[in-house]
Amino acid sequence: MKGETLFENFREVSAKEWKQKIQYDLKGKDYNEEVVWDSPEGIKIKPFYHADDIENLKVESLPSTPWRIGQSIYAGNAIMANEKAHKLIKKGAEVLHFVIATETIDVVKLLNNIDLNTTGVSFDMQFMSKNFIEKIVELVSNSNNVYFQTDPIGHLARSGNWYDSLTSDFAVFNELIDINVKNLVSVDLTLYDNAGADISQQLAYALAHANEYLNVLHENGNLQKLKSIEFKVSVGGNYFFEIAKLKALRKLWKVLIEVYEISPRCHISTIPSNRNKTIFDFNVNMLRTTTECMSAVLGGSDTVYNLPYDSIYKKDNDFANRIALNQLVLMKEESYFDKVENPAEGSYYIETITNQLAEKALILFKSIEKEGGFLKQLKNHSIQNKIADSAKKQQEKFNDKKAVLVGTNAYQNDSDSMGGELEIYPFLKKKPRKTLITPIIEKRLAEELEQNRLSHE
């Protein structure tokens, strides 16, 4: 061999030569029509990417901190939730996500013998309470590993109402900042994905959502007290785009905080999307969640939660929970997804679409701010209408089988019978109530098709 390395034995091939070769193989067919396609975000995807594509791009390195395995626990009973937490820690869970319904939960019993130096704890509170958070801060010696998911705007978007009122919720929000807790502010953008927003919309709404909190803190002189922010992100089945989505989110957050001249840390927690999950041929959900968790890890998620394959139609159960946790344990312990630092960095394709998604999201974010900001757009229903338009396009593609969910709208198993398996209602629930705004409604793609199949069993 002439060269000392394999690559030295081959000459460089330019992007122009690659394109000419493809055009030759197409035998006269139009290059743009045959092999270039448009993503839902309006990004043109080419058949190949070259070093030239990222020559003028700034490639952002992801944080070097290792990702951690998360597990969600409903804390209706403190003692039972604590027992479950200890079992999960032994099985590999590294972060515990407690869903707290009321302030009456006994935090001392809930956190009994949980070592917060090695195990992270996240409190998903269904209420706004300074006293509750103060109680926890006083109880724990290491609050750096404790996360409080304080997101009144997210509650408004999801439910249509504030916890109490805009004035009251933000007053409590500012009081909480004064406690000087490190991990307090959270932005839930899982809602936007599960309701049907495309990726550029998800990113723009996440940024505008977070910017409302920055504005509130700035107006009250508390901006410098913001130590970190958590973004809760759902990850869908578009493998490379979802990797790029997470990378673009960090990039956009960095752009935003530079304007405010602050440097709070960005913590990203991820969970598979509900949008593409199905009740028929439900085992395919395990394949979906596996690739989605892979996207989360490669995209730079700090904490990865998995979704049990039967969670949309079955009550919480040990078997499905164990499989969901083991998927992440296998990914970390046997597939070595924690051994290589930032493996997606420098990928011509991923870096290009990361930049394009960020650019499109930034344009949309600026238009939201120009029109008065995220809250105003929620109140006049602009955000809801745009998500509904995107969801409608996705639904049409699914109905026309241009977007395929194996086992549901393609390759159906006609012997599947699910009517007797439904322990919880897996479809859109209509709950008429008085709200300040129209809430953003989550809905799976397969719902109408599934209801039709169930009616003919």
N, C-alpha and C positions, 0 to 999 in steps of 0.2 A: 504494500500500500504506500502511496506517495505521501500522504499526510500522516501526522502523528495521531489525529483523532478522526473519527468517522466522518464528521461534518466537513473536514478539510478536503475530502475526496469528491465533494459535490460542489458545483458552482452555485452561486445565489441565483434564485429565480425571481424576477420582478413581478409585481402585481399585474402589470400590463401583459406579461407573457402568460400568466395563469389565466387571465380573462380571455386572451386570444385562443388558448387551448380549449377552454370551455365552449367558446363560440364555434370553434371548428367541430367539436363533438356534437353540438346541437344541430349541425347540418342545415343551417339556414334559418332555424327557428329564432325568434326574438329573445335575446338574453334576458331583458327585463321582464318579459311576460312569462318565461318558462322557469326561471330559477331564482328570481327575486320576488319576495312576498312581503306584504304589509302586516305588521303586528297590530293588535287592537289599539295600541298607543300611537299608531301612525308612523312607526319606525320601519324603514325598508331594510329587510334582512337579506344580506347577500349570501351567495353559495360558499364563499371563502373570505377569510380575513387575513391581512398581511401586516407585517411590521410597519408599513407605511400608514396604516389606519390609526396607530397610536403614537405616531412620531411627534405630534404636537399636543398630545394629551398629557395632563399631569396625573400620573398613576399614584393613587393614595394607598399607603400601607395600612393594614388593619391593626388593631391593638394586639399585642402579643400575649395577652392573658388567655389561658385555656378556657374553652367552653365547658359549661357544667350541665349536668342532667337534672332537669326539674320535674317535680311531680305535684299535681294539684290534689288538695284534700278539702272536702267540705267540712267545716268546723261547726256543726250544729250542736255537738256535744264535745266539750273540751277534753274529757278523759279519753273518750273513744278516738278522737282525732289525734291525740298525743300517742296513743298506742299504735295507731296506724302509721304515724310519722316514723316511729322507731323501727317498725318492720320495714318500711320503705328505705330508710337509711341503710339498713343491713343489706338490702337488695341492690343498692347502688345509687339511690337518689342523693343528690348533692345540694339541691335547693328545694325547699318545701313551700308550696304556694297555698296558703290557707285562705279559703273563701269564708269571710266573716259576715253573717247576716245581721247580727244585732250587737249592740254594745255590752250586752249582759254576759257575753262569753268570758269565762275565767281565764285570763291570759297566763296566770301563774301555772295553772294546771295544763294549759295548752302547750306551754314551752318547757314543761318539766323535763329536766335532764337532757335537753337538746343542746349540744355544744355549738354555740354560735361562732366559734373560731374556725370550725371546719364545715359547718352546714349553714347555708344561706336560708333566710326565711323571708317570704313575701306575704304581705297582708293585703288581700283584695277585699276591701271594706265596702259594704253596700250602704254606707252612710258617711256623713261628714261629722267628725268629732275630734276636737282638740284634746279633750280629756282622755279619750281612749288611747291616742297616740302618746300623750305624755305619760300615761300609765306604763306603756311598753318601754319607752325610753328610760324611765326610772328603773325598770326591772332588769334590763339587759346591760351588761358591762361593755359589750362590743356592738354598737349600733351601725358600724360600717357594713356589716353583713346582713342588715335588716332593711327591707324595702317596703315602703308604704305607697300603695297605688292610689294616690290622691288625684282624681280626675273629674271634677264637677262638670266640665264641658262634655266629656265623654258620656257622663250620665244623662245630660240634657239631650245629646244626639241620639242616644239609644232609647230613652224612655219618653222623651218629649217634654220632660219637666226637670227643673232643678231639684236638688235634695230639699231645699227650703225655698230660696229665692236667689236671684242673681246677686243682690247686695249682701245677703247673709252668707251665701256660699263663698264668695270672694273675701269677705271679712274673715271667715274661719281660715281660708287658704293663706291669707297674709299672716294671721296669728301663728299658723303652723310653721311658716317660714322663719318666724322669729325664734322658734324653739331651737333652730340651728341643727336640724336633723339632716344628715347627709343625703339620704335617698328618699325623697318625699314626693316629687312631682312625676306623674305618669301620663302618657298619651296613648290611648287605646285606638289603634288603627285597624284592629281585626274586624271591627264593625264595617268599615268601608269595603274591605275585600269580600266579606261574607254577604254583603248587600249587593255586590256586583260592580263595584268601581274598578276601572282598569288600573294598571300599575302606576302610571303617571299621575292619575287622580289620587290614588292612595298616598303617594309621596307628597303631593302638593297639599292635600288636606292635613296630613300629619304635620307638615311644616307650619301651615296656617293655624292649626289647632295649638301647637306649641307656642307660636308667636303671641297668641292671646295671653298666655300665662306670662311670657316675658314682658308684655306691655303692662299687665297688672302689677308685676313686681317692680318694674321701672317707675311707674306712677307713684308707688308707695315707698320708693327708696330702698327696696329690698333685693334689687337685682344681683348685687354682689354676694348675697347670701345663698344663691342657688348653687349647690355643689354638684348636682348631677340630675339627669333626667332619664326616665325609662320609657322606651317605646315598645309597646306590645304589638307584635306583628304576626299576622297569619301568613303562612307560606303555601302557595298553590302548586299546581302540577307542571307549570312551565319552567322546567328545571333551571336552565341557564338564566332566564329572565328573573327568576326569583333570587338567584345568587346576586345578580346585578342590582336588584331592588334594594337589598340590604346594604350593599356597598354604596349605592347612590344615596341612601338615607343618611349614612354617616357623612358623606360628602356635603349634602345639603345642610345638615345641622352645623357643620363646621363653617359654612358660608354665612349662615344666619347669626351665629354667636360672634363671629368676627365683627359684624356690624355693631353689635352691642358692646364689644370689647370685653367679653367675659369668656371663661373657659370651663364651664361645667362638663363633666364627663357624660358621654352618651352610652347608656346601657341598653342593649337590645335583647328582649325576650321574644322567643318565637314559638308558635304552635301551628300544626297543620290546619289548612283551611277546611271549613265545613262545606264550602260552596260545591265541591266536586265529589262529596261523599254520597254513598248510595246504600239503600237497604237491600236491594236485590244483588246477588253475587257479592255479598258483603266482604268476603275474604280479600277481594281486590283492594279494599280500603287499606289493607296492610301494605300492599305494594305502593299505593299512593303515599301513605304516611312515611314510608321508608325513604323514597326519593325526596320528599318534601323536607324531612329532617336533614338529609344530606345537603340539600340546597341551603338550609339554615346554617349548618356548620361551615360550609365553604364560603358562605356570604359574610361570615363574621359574627354570628349570633353569640351573645355572652351566655345566655341560658336557653336551653332547648327543652321544650315540653312536647310530649307526644300525645296523640289522640287515640284512644282505644277504638279498634275497628268497628265496634258495635255501639258506639256512644250515642248515635243519633236515634236509635230505636230501642235500646235496652238499658235498664237501670244499671247503676254502678255495680260492677262485679269483679271479683278477684282475678278470674281467669284472663279477661280482656285487659285489665290493668297490668297484670304481670307481663303479658306479651308486649304491651306498649312500652313498658319500662325496659324490658329485655332488648327490644329493638335498639334503644339508645345505648344500653350497656354493651351490646355486641358491636355497635358502631365505634364505640370508644375503645373497648378492651381487645377486640379481635380484628377489627378493620383498621385500627390505628388512625382514626380520624382526629386524634388529638396529638399526633406525633409530628406532623408536617405543619409548619407555620405559614398560614396564608397561601395555600396551594393555587388559588385562582389568580393570584397577582401576576400581571403581565400577559394574561391570555388576551390575544388580539380581539377575539369576539366578545368576551365578557367585559373587557375594559371599554370597548367601543359602545356597547349597548348601555353600560353603566353611565357613561357620559351623556348619551342621548336621552336616557330616561331622566337624568338629573336636569338637563337643559329644558326638557318639556315640562317637567314638574315645576321648575323655577319660573317659567313663563306663566303657568297657571296660578302659582302662588302670588306672583306680582299682580295678576289681574284680580285676584280675590282681595288683596290688600287695597288695591285702587278703588274697589267697589265698597270699601268700608270694613273689611276684615271677615274672619271666619264666622264669628257670632252673628253678625248682620246677615251674612249669606245663609246661615242656618235659619234665621228668623223669617227671611223672605222666601225660604224654601228653594233657593237656587242650588244649594249643594244636593238636596234630596232629589231634585229634578234631573241634575246631571248624572247622578249615580243611577237613577231609574232608567235614563236613556242608555247608559252603558250596559246595565243589566239586561235590558230588552234586546240589545244586539247580541249579547252572549247567549241569551235564551233562544234566539232565532237560529244561531249557529248550531246549538245543541239539537234543536228540533229538526233541523235540516241535515243532521249527522255530519256537519262540517267540523264540529267539536265532538269528539267521541269519548264516552265513558264506557269502557269495556264491561259487558255484562248487563248494561242498562239500555243504552240506545244503539248498541251494536253487540253482536255475538251473545244474544240473550239465551239463557238456559230456561226453556219453557217449563221445565219441571219444578223450578223454584216456586215455593209457596210461602209467603211471609205473613199472611193475615193473622196466624196464630202466634207469631213471634214478637209482635209489637208490644213491648212493656211500657213504652212512653210514646206519645204522639209525635211522629217525626216530621210533621208538615207545618206550614205557616199557621200560627195561631192568631186569630183575630180577637182582640180584647178591647172593645170600645171603652174609651175613658176620656176624660177631659184633659187635654194637654195644651201647653203653651205653643208648641210647634209640632209639625208632623214629624214623628220619629223616623229615623232611618231603619228600615226593616231588613233583617237578614232572611235570605231564602236560598235553598239549594236548587241547582239546575234541574235535578231529576224529579222534582216533586210531582208535577202534573202527570208525567209518564208513570211514575210509581203508583199514584192514586188510581189511574186508569187500569193498571195491571191488577191491583188489589181488588178493584170492583168486579173483575172478571174471573176471580179465582173460584 
